[in-house]
């Protein structure tokens, strides 16, 4: 996940510079959103999917353990 975060920071830096060179503010905002924010959001979402899956399994395992302890 840390490598993905470094890539995201670098890519956002590049897209901010590209957006700053656009002729209008609207085109700068649009280029930042479509070239920067959207791809980075997808990258972080996919990079964090394994962590979310493991966290869900852990919660289910703890709930099952608590249920078994309550029955005993």
N, C-alpha and C positions, 0 to 999 in steps of 0.2 A: 504494500500500500504506500510506503514512503517513496518508492520510485515513481509511482503514478502521481503522487503529489508534487514531486519535483518537475515532472513533465508538464503538469497542469500549470504550475507557476510560470515556467518558461514560455509555454504557449500563450498564456494570458498576457504576458509581457509583450510578446511579438504582436498579438492582435490589438493591444492598446496602441502600440506604435503605428500599426497600419491604420487603425481607426482615426488616429490623430491626423493622419495625412490625407484623409478623405476631404473632398471639396466642401461638403456641407455637414452640419451636425447630424442631420437625420441619416445620411448615408454612413456616417461614422458609427452611429448607434446601431444601425442595422448590420453593418459589417462586423462589429464587435459581438453582437448577439449570435449571428449565424456562423461566424468563423471562430469565435472564442467561447462564449458562455455555453452554447448548446453542445458542441463536441466535448468540452471539458466536463459538463454535467453528465453526459453519457459515459465518459471514461471513468469518472468517479463512481457512478452508479454500478457499472459492471465490475470495477475493481473491488467494490465493497460487498458484492453479492455473496462471496464465500463467507465473509465475516458475519453477515446477517443470517445466513443459513446455519452456521455453527452456533450463533447465539440463540436461534430458535430451538435447535436441538438440545442445547444446554437447559433452556427454560423448561422444555418438555420433560427432560430427564429429571430435573429437580421437582417438578410437579408430580411426576410418578413416584419419586422417592418420598415426598411428603404425604402422598396418598397412602403408600404402603406403611409409613410410620404411624399414620392416624388409625389404620386398621388394626395394627398390632397392639 
